[in-house]
Each structure stands twice: as C-alpha cells, then as structure tokens.
Amino acid sequence: VQLDGIGFQAHIGGFPNSIYDVYGTLEDFYQTFGTKAKVTEYDTNEAISDELAATYLRDFMTIVFSHQSTDGFLMWGFWDGAHWHDNAPLFYQDWTIKPAGEAFIDLVFDEWWTEDSGQTDANGAFDVRGFKGTYKITIDCGNEVLVDTIQLRNDMLIVKSEGQIVTDLDEDLLTQQVRIFPNPASDFLSIENADGSPIQIYIFDSKGSQVYSNKVSTSHAVVPLEFGKGAFEIVVESNGRKTSKTILVQ
C-alpha cells in the first residue's frame, strides 16, 4: 500500500546513534518512500548524563528540523514525574529544568523564533524571512494601528487594505486545484489544473537541483520521467501562485 507518513519512535539508548546516522536514516526512508516523517516518542536512556542528554537533544532536533521530510517532533513525556523511565527530557521531579530542557527552549523560543520590525520602503513594502508558525502582526500607519494574528505556512503577502490586515493565501486554493499523479510514478507524471489556466512546471531532485522545467499553455501536462529514480519535488506555478508535492519515482 502507499504510505501516508512514517513515524520514528526515537527512544534513544545508552549509546546514542551518531547524528550523521540519524540523518542517514531520515534520508534513506525519504528516498525510498518519498513521504513525510514525524519523530513520535523521543526520549533518552537514564544511563546518559544530563550534559550528554542536552547535547544530543540539541543536535537531534537540529538534524530533524533541517531535513525536508520531517514535519513533527513529539516527546514521550517531558517531566520525570510522569515518564516510563522516570527520566523525561525537560524537567526533574521537582519541576526544575534540566540542561536538555534549556537546550530545547533555546532552540524553539530563541534560535528558531522570529521577531522583527522595520519601516516600509518608498513602495510601502517590508520583507521578513521567518520560521513557520503563528505571528502577531502590528502595522502602525501613523493615524491608526492595526493588529492581527496570522499563520505563516508558505510564502505569504500581508497588506493593509481598508482598515484591516489582509493575507494572501491563494497558494492553498491552488493546492486544491492542482492534481499531480500517480504517486509513486514510473514512466510518466500527469499534472492537471482544475481552473484551466496555463501552468509552469519545475521538478527538483532530493539535493535541490532543478532537473526539469516546462511552461504548458494548457491546463494538463504529461511529464516523461527521464531523470532517474528517487524522491522529487514537483512545483507548479499558475497565475503567480505556486504549489508543490513530493513524488516517488520508481
């Protein structure tokens, strides 16, 4: 059957795997199945010192966060008072924080946290490159201040319009309109755009190199798969909007 996703329990033993091996495992599964993965039960063995547990958590989360296949990280308990080994990653029994808890907070709420401010240019534009997540946006226009909360999932345009903040989320609509099939594929790939608009197609291999590009004047395209096997990212652009999907070529 086709897999929807892969979960890694990630109960780390007394002799932790090399972080390079962790990356190799993620890469192997991604190249084989071409689907999303989650770490579902992370913890470390009680034989590991607090200092090593902190270093390993920092490195493990960094390699997982950096890999294109992963979209979730779940600890198997975070407090010693409710953990199957009485040795959770973040807090001791008395709720004082562990070195690994400090490493977690430093990554999630500092290094991977985006706070920015600035003034728009002559065209009224201000650009920010941020981590995905929930943002509080404040726009001070001089005669009024607009405040809103938005979810940053992909490239997004935020504009002030008639006294409110408007976000451009048309890429979600395009995702619903575009069909990319079959997956897994072998000889060819079909791409359809339900609204009938012309489409621009880009295909990238697992290293990010572009292996295919074509502009199609119709809403349907058949792509010969002549660039090898493995996982590929298909990017479809239509009317200035983009959507993407990972497919496995066998």
Disulfide bonds with the S-S distance in Angstrom:
none
